[in-house]
Amino acid sequence: MSQITIGSNSQVFVHFDVELPDGTVADSTRAHGKPARLTLGDGSLSGAFEAAIKGMEKGEKRRFSLDPQHAFGERNPDNIHHLDRTQFAADADLSEGTIMAFDTPDGNQVPGVIRELAGDSVTVDFNHPLAGQTVIFDLEVLDIVIKD
């Protein structure tokens, strides 16, 4: 019986670390002790990411890098907004670097990073924190399920 490999109709359970080129670990499923479940072909993963893991087998480890457009996208200046301080709770932490949840018109929440506070203007960056960065994945396949 041949080993099952990751294909375009696979759901995979993996542990991964996401690193920046300087070695900083930006995210880690290992640190949280909870593997990630990824579904190939559902549009949630970039084509480059899917291509990098296709053909891997259970137990296999792989290290690969993705440039910004194939990882979390380029930084988009349209995702930076200037809001009036009165739109925040009086006790909100508006320190630079603070990540806050913001409600969208459709009832979902999105994270925004406070970038600057100038008078009554609060600059909020809604770009993904890793947008514009080359990232390195250190990935281990824990299990593969072939979807029908």
DSSP file with accessible surface (Angstrom, degrees, kcal/mol):
  #  RESIDUE AA STRUCTURE BP1 BP2  ACC     N-H-->O    O-->H-N    N-H-->O    O-->H-N    TCO  KAPPA ALPHA  PHI   PSI    X-CA   Y-CA   Z-CA
    1    1 A M              0   0  229      0, 0.0     2,-0.1     0, 0.0     0, 0.0   0.000 360.0 360.0 360.0 131.9    0.0    0.0    0.0
    2    2 A S        -     0   0  104      1,-0.1     2,-0.1     0, 0.0     0, 0.0  -0.471 360.0 -99.3 -84.3 155.9    1.4    3.3   -1.0
    3    3 A Q        -     0   0   97     -2,-0.1     2,-0.3     1,-0.1    -1,-0.1  -0.450  38.2-114.2 -70.2 138.2    1.8    6.3    1.4
    4    4 A I        -     0   0   79     -2,-0.1    54,-0.7   140,-0.1     2,-0.3  -0.593  35.9-163.5 -73.4 133.9   -0.9    9.0    1.1
    5    5 A T  B     -A   57   0A  61     -2,-0.3     2,-0.3    52,-0.2    52,-0.2  -0.848  28.4 -92.0-117.9 158.8    0.4   12.3   -0.2
    6    6 A I        +     0   0    3     50,-2.4    49,-2.9    -2,-0.3     2,-0.2  -0.508  54.6 165.7 -69.6 127.2   -1.0   15.8   -0.1
    7    7 A G    >   -     0   0   20     -2,-0.3     3,-1.5    47,-0.2    33,-0.2  -0.697  54.1 -79.3-130.3-172.4   -3.0   16.5   -3.2
    8    8 A S  T 3  S+     0   0   77      1,-0.3    -2,-0.1    -2,-0.2    42,-0.0   0.616 127.4  48.7 -72.4  -8.5   -5.5   19.1   -4.4
    9    9 A N  T 3  S+     0   0   71      2,-0.0   138,-2.9    32,-0.0     2,-0.3  -0.041  90.4 119.0-116.6  33.1   -8.4   17.4   -2.5
   10   10 A S  E <   -B  146   0B   0     -3,-1.5    30,-2.5   136,-0.2     2,-0.5  -0.720  49.6-156.6-104.3 146.9   -6.6   17.0    0.8
   11   11 A Q  E     -BC 145  39B  43    134,-3.1   134,-3.2    -2,-0.3     2,-0.4  -0.987  27.9-167.7-111.2 129.2   -7.3   18.2    4.3
   12   12 A V  E     -BC 144  38B   0     26,-3.1    26,-3.1    -2,-0.5     2,-0.5  -0.921  21.5-148.2-125.1 147.1   -4.1   18.2    6.3
   13   13 A F  E     +BC 143  37B  63    130,-2.6   129,-3.0    -2,-0.4   130,-1.6  -0.968  34.3 166.8-110.6 124.1   -3.2   18.6    9.9
   14   14 A V  E     -BC 141  36B   0     22,-2.5    22,-2.8    -2,-0.5     2,-0.4  -0.933  35.9-140.4-136.9 155.7    0.2   20.3   10.4
   15   15 A H  E     +B  140   0B  35    125,-2.1   125,-2.7    -2,-0.3     2,-0.3  -0.941  36.6 170.4-107.0 140.3    2.4   22.0   12.9
   16   16 A F  E     -B  139   0B  26     -2,-0.4    13,-2.5   123,-0.2    14,-0.7  -0.997  30.4-150.8-149.4 154.7    4.3   25.0   11.6
   17   17 A D  E     -BD 138  28B  28    121,-1.6   121,-2.3    -2,-0.3     2,-0.6  -0.968  15.5-150.0-116.0 139.1    6.4   27.9   12.6
   18   18 A V  E     -BD 137  27B   4      9,-3.0     8,-3.0    -2,-0.4     9,-1.4  -0.968  24.0-177.6-109.0 120.0    6.3   31.1   10.6
   19   19 A E  E     -BD 136  25B  26    117,-3.2   117,-3.0    -2,-0.6     6,-0.2  -0.860  23.4-131.7-118.5 154.2    9.6   32.9   10.7
   20   20 A L    >   -     0   0   24      4,-2.6     3,-2.7    -2,-0.3   115,-0.1  -0.616  40.3-100.2 -92.9 161.1   10.9   36.2    9.3
   21   21 A P  T 3  S+     0   0   89      0, 0.0   114,-0.1     0, 0.0    -1,-0.1   0.785 122.8  60.6 -55.5 -25.1   14.3   36.2    7.4
   22   22 A D  T 3  S-     0   0  123      2,-0.1     3,-0.1     1,-0.1    -3,-0.0   0.452 123.0-103.7 -82.2   1.9   16.0   37.5   10.6
   23   23 A G  S <  S+     0   0   43     -3,-2.7     2,-0.2     1,-0.3    -1,-0.1   0.348  72.6 145.2  95.6  -7.3   15.0   34.3   12.5
   24   24 A T        -     0   0   70      1,-0.1    -4,-2.6    -5,-0.1     2,-0.7  -0.457  49.1-131.9 -64.5 131.4   12.1   36.0   14.5
   25   25 A V  E     -D   19   0B  78     -6,-0.2    -6,-0.3    -2,-0.2     3,-0.1  -0.791  25.9-179.9 -88.0 117.3    9.3   33.5   15.0
   26   26 A A  E     -     0   0B  46     -8,-3.0     2,-0.3    -2,-0.7    -7,-0.2   0.760  67.5  -1.9 -88.6 -28.0    6.1   35.4   14.1
   27   27 A D  E     -D   18   0B  71     -9,-1.4    -9,-3.0     4,-0.0    -1,-0.3  -0.979  60.3-174.5-159.7 152.5    3.6   32.5   14.7
   28   28 A S  E  >  -D   17   0B  12     -2,-0.3     4,-1.0   -11,-0.2   -11,-0.2  -0.880  21.2-166.4-157.0 121.0    3.9   28.9   15.9
   29   29 A T  H  >>S+     0   0   12    -13,-2.5     5,-1.5    -2,-0.3     4,-0.9   0.808  98.2  60.1 -71.9 -28.3    1.3   26.1   16.2
   30   30 A R  H >45S+     0   0   76    -14,-0.7     3,-0.6     1,-0.2    -1,-0.2   0.911 101.1  52.6 -63.9 -41.3    3.9   24.2   18.2
   31   31 A A  H 345S+     0   0   84      1,-0.3    -1,-0.2     2,-0.1    -2,-0.2   0.841 113.8  43.1 -64.0 -32.5    4.1   27.0   20.8
   32   32 A H  H 3<5S-     0   0  139     -4,-1.0    -1,-0.3     2,-0.2    -2,-0.2   0.558 105.3-131.6 -88.4 -11.3    0.3   26.9   21.2
   33   33 A G  T <<5S+     0   0   59     -4,-0.9    -3,-0.2    -3,-0.6    -2,-0.1   0.708  72.7 109.9  70.1  19.3    0.3   23.1   21.2
   34   34 A K      < -     0   0  158     -5,-1.5    -2,-0.2     0, 0.0    -1,-0.1  -0.947  62.8-137.3-132.3 113.8   -2.6   23.0   18.7
   35   35 A P        -     0   0   55      0, 0.0     2,-0.3     0, 0.0   -20,-0.2  -0.214  22.0-117.5 -64.1 158.9   -2.0   21.8   15.1
   36   36 A A  E     -C   14   0B  22    -22,-2.8   -22,-2.5     2,-0.0     2,-0.6  -0.735  14.8-141.8 -95.7 146.2   -3.6   23.7   12.2
   37   37 A R  E     -C   13   0B 159     -2,-0.3     2,-0.4   -24,-0.2   -24,-0.2  -0.949  22.3-173.1-107.3 120.9   -6.1   22.2    9.8
   38   38 A L  E     -C   12   0B  23    -26,-3.1   -26,-3.1    -2,-0.6     2,-0.6  -0.937  12.2-156.6-116.8 139.1   -5.6   23.3    6.2
   39   39 A T  E >   -C   11   0B  19     -2,-0.4     3,-1.1   -28,-0.2     5,-0.4  -0.962  14.7-141.9-117.7 114.7   -7.9   22.5    3.3
   40   40 A L  T 3  S+     0   0    0    -30,-2.5   -33,-0.0    -2,-0.6    -2,-0.0  -0.499  82.4  21.1 -73.0 141.5   -6.4   22.6   -0.1
   41   41 A G  T 3  S+     0   0   57     -2,-0.2    -1,-0.2     4,-0.1   -33,-0.1   0.430  90.0 103.9  85.9  -0.1   -8.5   24.0   -2.9
   42   42 A D  S <  S-     0   0   89     -3,-1.1    -2,-0.1     1,-0.0    -1,-0.1   0.433  93.1-112.1 -95.0   3.2  -10.9   26.0   -0.7
   43   43 A G  S    S+     0   0   70      2,-0.2    -3,-0.1    -4,-0.1     4,-0.1   0.399  92.6 105.8  87.9  -3.3   -9.3   29.3   -1.5
   44   44 A S  S    S+     0   0   82     -5,-0.4     2,-0.3     2,-0.1    -4,-0.1   0.679  74.0  57.3 -83.7 -16.3   -7.9   29.9    2.0
   45   45 A L  S    S-     0   0   33     -6,-0.2    -2,-0.2     1,-0.0    -4,-0.1  -0.881  89.7-110.2-114.9 147.7   -4.3   29.2    1.0
   46   46 A S     >  -     0   0   38     -2,-0.3     4,-2.5    24,-0.2     5,-0.2  -0.362  27.9-117.8 -70.6 154.4   -2.2   30.8   -1.7
   47   47 A G  H  > S+     0   0   57      1,-0.2     4,-2.6     2,-0.2     5,-0.2   0.871 116.3  54.4 -58.5 -37.1   -1.4   28.8   -4.8
   48   48 A A  H  > S+     0   0   28      2,-0.2     4,-1.8     1,-0.2    -1,-0.2   0.893 107.9  48.8 -66.9 -38.4    2.3   29.0   -3.9
   49   49 A F  H  > S+     0   0   13     21,-0.3     4,-1.2     2,-0.2    -2,-0.2   0.948 112.7  47.8 -65.4 -47.0    1.7   27.6   -0.4
   50   50 A E  H >X S+     0   0   24     -4,-2.5     4,-1.8     1,-0.2     3,-0.6   0.923 111.0  51.1 -59.3 -43.8   -0.4   24.7   -1.8
   51   51 A A  H 3< S+     0   0   68     -4,-2.6    -1,-0.2     1,-0.2    -2,-0.2   0.872 106.3  56.3 -61.3 -35.1    2.3   24.0   -4.4
   52   52 A A  H 3< S+     0   0   23     -4,-1.8    -1,-0.2     1,-0.2    -2,-0.2   0.778 115.8  34.9 -70.0 -26.1    5.0   24.0   -1.7
   53   53 A I  H X< S+     0   0    0     -4,-1.2     3,-2.0    -3,-0.6   -47,-0.3   0.607  87.1 113.3-106.9 -10.8    3.2   21.3    0.3
   54   54 A K  T 3< S+     0   0   89     -4,-1.8   -47,-0.2     1,-0.3     3,-0.1  -0.323  80.6  25.8 -61.1 139.8    1.7   19.1   -2.4
   55   55 A G  T 3  S+     0   0   39    -49,-2.9    -1,-0.3     1,-0.3   -48,-0.1   0.273  88.7 134.3  89.6  -9.5    3.3   15.7   -2.5
   56   56 A M    <   -     0   0    0     -3,-2.0   -50,-2.4   -51,-0.1    -1,-0.3  -0.367  44.2-142.7 -71.1 153.7    4.3   15.7    1.1
   57   57 A E  B >   -A    5   0A  81    -52,-0.2     3,-2.4    -3,-0.1    84,-0.3  -0.761  32.0 -77.3-113.6 160.9    3.6   12.6    3.2
   58   58 A K  T 3  S+     0   0  113    -54,-0.7    84,-0.2    -2,-0.3     3,-0.1  -0.307 121.0  20.8 -55.1 132.4    2.5   12.1    6.8
   59   59 A G  T 3  S+     0   0   49     82,-2.9    -1,-0.3     1,-0.3     2,-0.1   0.217  94.5 130.3  90.4 -13.4    5.5   12.6    9.1
   60   60 A E    <   -     0   0   61     -3,-2.4    81,-2.5    80,-0.1     2,-0.4  -0.446  42.9-154.4 -76.7 146.2    7.4   14.6    6.5
   61   61 A K  E     +E  140   0B 136     79,-0.2     2,-0.3    -2,-0.1    79,-0.2  -0.927  13.8 178.4-118.6 145.5    9.0   18.0    7.4
   62   62 A R  E     -E  139   0B  79     77,-2.6    77,-3.0    -2,-0.4     2,-0.5  -0.994  17.0-156.7-148.6 143.3    9.7   20.8    4.9
   63   63 A R  E     +E  138   0B 129     -2,-0.3     2,-0.3    75,-0.2    75,-0.2  -0.982  28.6 154.1-120.3 126.7   11.1   24.3    5.2
   64   64 A F  E     -E  137   0B  26     73,-2.2    73,-3.4    -2,-0.5     2,-0.3  -0.985  30.6-134.9-150.5 156.2   10.2   26.8    2.5
   65   65 A S  E     -E  136   0B  77     -2,-0.3     2,-0.4    71,-0.3    71,-0.2  -0.867  10.5-160.7-115.9 152.0    9.9   30.6    2.0
   66   66 A L  E     -E  135   0B  15     69,-2.7    69,-2.3    -2,-0.3     5,-0.1  -0.994  18.8-128.4-128.2 136.4    7.2   32.6    0.3
   67   67 A D    >>  -     0   0   61     -2,-0.4     3,-1.6    67,-0.2     4,-0.7  -0.324  40.8 -92.5 -77.4 166.2    7.6   36.2   -0.9
   68   68 A P  G >4>S+     0   0   14      0, 0.0     5,-2.5     0, 0.0     3,-1.4   0.872 123.1  53.7 -51.4 -45.4    5.0   38.8    0.2
   69   69 A Q  G 345S+     0   0  110      1,-0.3     5,-0.1     3,-0.2    65,-0.0   0.739 115.4  41.7 -67.2 -17.9    2.6   38.4   -2.8
   70   70 A H  G <45S+     0   0   79     -3,-1.6   -21,-0.3     3,-0.1    -1,-0.3   0.413 123.2  37.4-104.8   0.2    2.4   34.6   -2.2
   71   71 A A  T <<5S-     0   0   26     -3,-1.4   -25,-0.1    -4,-0.7    -2,-0.1   0.553 134.8 -21.2-112.1 -94.3    2.2   34.8    1.6
   72   72 A F  T   5S-     0   0   69     61,-0.4    56,-0.3    58,-0.3    -3,-0.2   0.234  95.6-111.0-110.1  13.2    0.2   37.6    3.3
   73   73 A G      < -     0   0   25     -5,-2.5    59,-3.5    -6,-0.2    60,-0.4  -0.006  40.2 -60.7  84.8 167.6    0.2   40.1    0.4
   74   74 A E        -     0   0  112     57,-0.3     2,-0.2    58,-0.1    57,-0.1  -0.511  63.8 -89.4 -81.0 158.1    1.8   43.4    0.0
   75   75 A R        -     0   0  101     -2,-0.2    -1,-0.1    56,-0.1     3,-0.1  -0.510  41.7-150.7 -67.3 135.1    1.1   46.3    2.3
   76   76 A N    >   -     0   0   60     -2,-0.2     3,-2.3     1,-0.1    50,-0.2  -0.943  10.9-154.7-113.9 115.5   -1.9   48.3    1.0
   77   77 A P  G >  S+     0   0  100      0, 0.0     3,-1.5     0, 0.0    -1,-0.1   0.781  94.4  67.5 -60.8 -22.7   -2.0   52.0    1.9
   78   78 A D  G 3  S+     0   0  125      1,-0.3    -3,-0.0    -3,-0.1    -2,-0.0   0.626  90.5  64.4 -70.8 -12.2   -5.8   51.9    1.5
   79   79 A N  G <  S+     0   0   58     -3,-2.3    47,-3.3     2,-0.0     2,-0.5   0.304  83.3  89.8 -92.5   8.1   -5.9   49.6    4.6
   80   80 A I  E <   -F  125   0C  60     -3,-1.5     2,-0.4    45,-0.2    45,-0.2  -0.929  60.8-174.5-106.4 123.6   -4.6   52.5    6.8
   81   81 A H  E     -F  124   0C  84     43,-3.1    43,-3.3    -2,-0.5     2,-0.6  -0.925  23.3-142.4-123.4 146.8   -7.3   54.6    8.3
   82   82 A H  E     -F  123   0C 128     -2,-0.4     2,-0.3    41,-0.2    41,-0.2  -0.940  28.4-175.8-107.5 115.6   -7.4   57.8   10.4
   83   83 A L  E     -F  122   0C  37     39,-3.1    39,-3.2    -2,-0.6     2,-0.3  -0.819  28.9-107.5-113.0 153.7  -10.1   57.6   13.0
   84   84 A D  E >   -F  121   0C  68     -2,-0.3     3,-2.5    37,-0.2    37,-0.2  -0.581  25.9-126.0 -79.7 139.8  -11.3   60.2   15.5
   85   85 A R  G >  S+     0   0  108     35,-3.0     3,-1.9     1,-0.3    -1,-0.1   0.793 106.6  69.7 -56.3 -28.4  -10.3   59.5   19.1
   86   86 A T  G 3  S+     0   0  121      1,-0.3    -1,-0.3    34,-0.2     4,-0.1   0.666  85.0  70.0 -67.6 -13.3  -14.0   59.9   20.1
   87   87 A Q  G <  S+     0   0  130     -3,-2.5     2,-0.3     2,-0.1    -1,-0.3   0.517  92.4  73.2 -80.3  -2.6  -14.7   56.6   18.2
   88   88 A F  S <  S-     0   0   26     -3,-1.9     6,-0.0    -4,-0.2     0, 0.0  -0.798  95.6 -96.1-111.5 152.6  -12.8   54.7   20.9
   89   89 A A    >   -     0   0   63     -2,-0.3     3,-1.9     1,-0.1    -1,-0.1  -0.314  37.6-115.6 -60.6 147.2  -13.9   53.9   24.5
   90   90 A A  T 3  S+     0   0  118      1,-0.3    -1,-0.1    -4,-0.1    -2,-0.0   0.829 116.5  44.6 -57.3 -31.5  -12.4   56.4   27.0
   91   91 A D  T 3  S+     0   0  145      2,-0.1    -1,-0.3     3,-0.0    -2,-0.1   0.290  83.8 131.2 -98.6  11.2  -10.3   53.6   28.6
   92   92 A A    <   -     0   0   26     -3,-1.9     2,-0.9     1,-0.1    -4,-0.1  -0.385  63.8-120.1 -65.4 139.7   -9.1   52.1   25.3
   93   93 A D        +     0   0   89      1,-0.1    -1,-0.1    -2,-0.1    -2,-0.1  -0.725  35.3 175.1 -81.2 105.9   -5.3   51.5   25.1
   94   94 A L        +     0   0   14     -2,-0.9    -1,-0.1     3,-0.0     2,-0.1   0.018  25.8 139.9-103.5  28.6   -4.3   53.6   22.2
   95   95 A S    >   -     0   0   66      1,-0.1     3,-2.1     2,-0.1    19,-0.3  -0.411  66.1 -91.0 -69.9 146.1   -0.6   52.9   22.5
   96   96 A E  T 3  S+     0   0  145      1,-0.3    19,-0.2    19,-0.1    -1,-0.1  -0.327 114.6  25.7 -56.8 134.6    1.4   52.4   19.3
   97   97 A G  T 3  S+     0   0   45     17,-3.6    -1,-0.3     1,-0.3     2,-0.2   0.248  84.8 138.6  94.1 -11.8    1.5   48.7   18.5
   98   98 A T    <   -     0   0   30     -3,-2.1    16,-2.8    16,-0.2     2,-0.5  -0.464  45.4-143.5 -67.9 134.4   -1.7   47.8   20.3
   99   99 A I  E     +G  113   0C 111     14,-0.2     2,-0.3    -2,-0.2    14,-0.2  -0.881  24.4 178.8-101.0 127.4   -3.9   45.3   18.4
  100  100 A M  E     -G  112   0C  44     12,-2.9    12,-2.6    -2,-0.5     2,-0.4  -0.919  28.5-118.9-126.3 155.8   -7.6   45.9   18.7
  101  101 A A  E     -G  111   0C  61     -2,-0.3     2,-0.4    10,-0.2     8,-0.0  -0.770  28.5-164.8 -93.0 135.9  -10.7   44.2   17.3
  102  102 A F  E     -G  110   0C  34      8,-2.6     8,-2.5    -2,-0.4     2,-0.3  -0.969  18.4-123.5-122.0 138.3  -12.9   46.4   15.1
  103  103 A D  E     -G  109   0C 123     -2,-0.4     6,-0.2     6,-0.2     5,-0.0  -0.623  22.9-147.4 -79.6 136.5  -16.5   45.7   14.1
  104  104 A T    >   -     0   0   33      4,-3.0     3,-2.3    -2,-0.3    -1,-0.0  -0.625  30.2-104.2 -96.0 162.4  -17.2   45.6   10.3
  105  105 A P  T 3  S+     0   0  148      0, 0.0    -1,-0.1     0, 0.0    -2,-0.0   0.798 121.1  57.5 -57.1 -27.2  -20.6   46.7    8.9
  106  106 A D  T 3  S-     0   0  115      1,-0.0     3,-0.1     2,-0.0    -3,-0.0   0.351 122.9-102.9 -88.7   8.3  -21.5   43.0    8.3
  107  107 A G  S <  S+     0   0   61     -3,-2.3     2,-0.1     1,-0.3    -1,-0.0   0.414  83.3 120.2  91.6  -2.7  -21.0   42.1   12.0
  108  108 A N        -     0   0   98     -5,-0.0    -4,-3.0     1,-0.0     2,-0.4  -0.341  57.4-125.6 -83.7 173.8  -17.6   40.5   11.7
  109  109 A Q  E     -G  103   0C 123     -6,-0.2    -6,-0.2    -3,-0.1    -8,-0.1  -0.957  20.7-171.6-122.1 143.9  -14.5   41.6   13.5
  110  110 A V  E     -G  102   0C  55     -8,-2.5    -8,-2.6    -2,-0.4     2,-0.2  -0.974  25.4-116.2-129.6 145.6  -11.1   42.5   12.0
  111  111 A P  E     -G  101   0C  86      0, 0.0     2,-0.3     0, 0.0   -10,-0.2  -0.581  30.2-174.9 -81.0 144.2   -7.8   43.2   13.8
  112  112 A G  E     -G  100   0C   0    -12,-2.6   -12,-2.9    -2,-0.2     2,-0.5  -0.986  17.1-138.2-134.8 146.7   -6.3   46.6   13.5
  113  113 A V  E     -GH  99 125C  10     12,-2.5    12,-2.8    -2,-0.3     2,-0.5  -0.914  19.2-127.0-108.0 128.1   -2.9   47.9   14.8
  114  114 A I  E     + H   0 124C   0    -16,-2.8   -17,-3.6    -2,-0.5    10,-0.2  -0.605  34.4 171.2 -71.1 119.4   -2.7   51.3   16.4
  115  115 A R  E     +     0   0C  95      8,-3.2     2,-0.3    -2,-0.5    -1,-0.2   0.742  57.9   1.9-102.0 -32.1    0.2   53.0   14.5
  116  116 A E  E     - H   0 123C  98      7,-1.2     7,-3.0   -21,-0.1     2,-0.5  -0.987  47.7-155.9-159.7 147.1    0.1   56.6   15.6
  117  117 A L  E     + H   0 122C  63     -2,-0.3     2,-0.4     5,-0.2     5,-0.2  -0.988  21.3 167.9-126.4 116.8   -1.8   58.9   18.0
  118  118 A A  E >   - H   0 121C  52      3,-2.8     3,-2.4    -2,-0.5     2,-0.2  -0.909  63.0 -57.6-134.5 104.4   -1.7   62.6   17.0
  119  119 A G  T 3  S-     0   0   60     -2,-0.4    -1,-0.0     1,-0.3     0, 0.0  -0.426 121.3 -16.9  63.1-123.6   -4.0   64.9   18.8
  120  120 A D  T 3  S+     0   0  112     -2,-0.2   -35,-3.0    -3,-0.1     2,-0.5   0.358 118.6  98.1 -93.8   5.3   -7.5   63.6   18.2
  121  121 A S  E <   -FH  84 118C  45     -3,-2.4    -3,-2.8   -37,-0.2     2,-0.5  -0.835  52.3-167.9-101.4 128.9   -6.4   61.4   15.3
  122  122 A V  E     -FH  83 117C   0    -39,-3.2   -39,-3.1    -2,-0.5     2,-0.6  -0.971  12.3-147.7-114.8 120.3   -5.7   57.7   15.7
  123  123 A T  E     -FH  82 116C  13     -7,-3.0    -8,-3.2    -2,-0.5    -7,-1.2  -0.806  17.5-171.3 -91.3 122.7   -4.0   55.9   12.8
  124  124 A V  E     -FH  81 114C   0    -43,-3.3   -43,-3.1    -2,-0.6     2,-0.6  -0.959  12.2-151.5-119.4 130.9   -5.1   52.3   12.5
  125  125 A D  E     -FH  80 113C   1    -12,-2.8   -12,-2.5    -2,-0.4   -45,-0.2  -0.899  12.7-179.2-104.4 116.4   -3.4   49.8   10.2
  126  126 A F        +     0   0   54    -47,-3.3   -46,-0.1    -2,-0.6    -1,-0.1   0.277  45.6 116.5 -98.0   8.4   -5.7   47.0    9.0
  127  127 A N  S    S-     0   0   11    -48,-0.2   -14,-0.1     1,-0.1   -52,-0.1  -0.429  83.4 -91.3 -67.6 151.7   -3.0   45.3    6.9
  128  128 A H    >   -     0   0   87    -56,-0.3     3,-2.4     1,-0.1    -1,-0.1  -0.421  38.5-118.5 -58.7 138.9   -2.1   41.7    8.0
  129  129 A P  T 3  S+     0   0   68      0, 0.0    -1,-0.1     0, 0.0    -2,-0.1   0.776 115.2  45.2 -55.1 -25.1    0.8   42.1   10.4
  130  130 A L  T >  S+     0   0   20    -58,-0.1     3,-1.7     2,-0.0   -58,-0.3   0.341  82.9 130.2-101.2   7.6    3.0   40.1    8.1
  131  131 A A  T <  S+     0   0    3     -3,-2.4   -57,-0.3     1,-0.2   -58,-0.1  -0.317  72.9  21.5 -60.0 140.6    1.9   41.9    4.9
  132  132 A G  T 3  S+     0   0   31    -59,-3.5     2,-0.4     1,-0.2    -1,-0.2   0.485 103.4 110.9  81.9   3.4    4.9   43.0    2.8
  133  133 A Q    <   -     0   0   74     -3,-1.7   -61,-0.4   -60,-0.4     2,-0.3  -0.882  68.3-127.2-116.5 142.9    7.2   40.5    4.4
  134  134 A T        -     0   0   54     -2,-0.4     2,-0.3   -67,-0.1   -67,-0.2  -0.674  36.6-162.2 -76.1 134.3    8.9   37.4    3.1
  135  135 A V  E     - E   0  66B   0    -69,-2.3   -69,-2.7    -2,-0.3     2,-0.5  -0.926  14.0-144.4-124.9 152.5    8.1   34.5    5.5
  136  136 A I  E     -BE  19  65B  30   -117,-3.0  -117,-3.2    -2,-0.3     2,-0.5  -0.962  12.6-153.7-116.6 126.3    9.7   31.1    6.1
  137  137 A F  E     -BE  18  64B  14    -73,-3.4   -73,-2.2    -2,-0.5     2,-0.6  -0.879   8.5-167.6-101.1 132.6    7.5   28.2    7.0
  138  138 A D  E     -BE  17  63B  44   -121,-2.3  -121,-1.6    -2,-0.5     2,-0.3  -0.951  29.0-179.9-115.3 101.2    8.9   25.3    8.9
  139  139 A L  E     -BE  16  62B   0    -77,-3.0   -77,-2.6    -2,-0.6     2,-0.4  -0.849  24.0-170.3-118.3 141.6    6.1   22.7    8.5
  140  140 A E  E     -BE  15  61B  47   -125,-2.7  -125,-2.1    -2,-0.3     2,-0.6  -0.996  22.2-134.7-128.6 127.3    5.5   19.1    9.6
  141  141 A V  E     +B   14   0B   0    -81,-2.5   -82,-2.9    -2,-0.4  -127,-0.2  -0.702  25.4 173.6 -82.6 120.2    2.6   17.0    8.3
  142  142 A L  E     -     0   0B  53   -129,-3.0     2,-0.3    -2,-0.6  -128,-0.2   0.803  65.3  -8.6 -94.5 -37.1    0.8   15.2   11.1
  143  143 A D  E     -B   13   0B  66   -130,-1.6  -130,-2.6   -85,-0.1     2,-0.4  -0.983  54.3-150.0-160.0 155.3   -2.1   13.7    9.2
  144  144 A I  E     -B   12   0B  11     -2,-0.3     2,-0.5  -132,-0.2  -132,-0.2  -0.999   8.6-171.1-132.3 129.3   -3.7   13.8    5.7
  145  145 A V  E     -B   11   0B  63   -134,-3.2  -134,-3.1    -2,-0.4     2,-0.6  -0.990  17.8-141.3-120.9 125.3   -7.4   13.2    5.0
  146  146 A I  E     -B   10   0B  74     -2,-0.5  -136,-0.2  -136,-0.2     2,-0.2  -0.771  19.4-141.8 -86.5 122.7   -8.5   12.8    1.4
  147  147 A K              0   0   75   -138,-2.9  -138,-0.0    -2,-0.6    -1,-0.0  -0.549 360.0 360.0 -82.2 150.4  -11.8   14.5    0.8
  148  148 A D              0   0  210     -2,-0.2    -1,-0.1     0, 0.0     0, 0.0  -0.466 360.0 360.0 -76.3 360.0  -14.4   13.0   -1.5
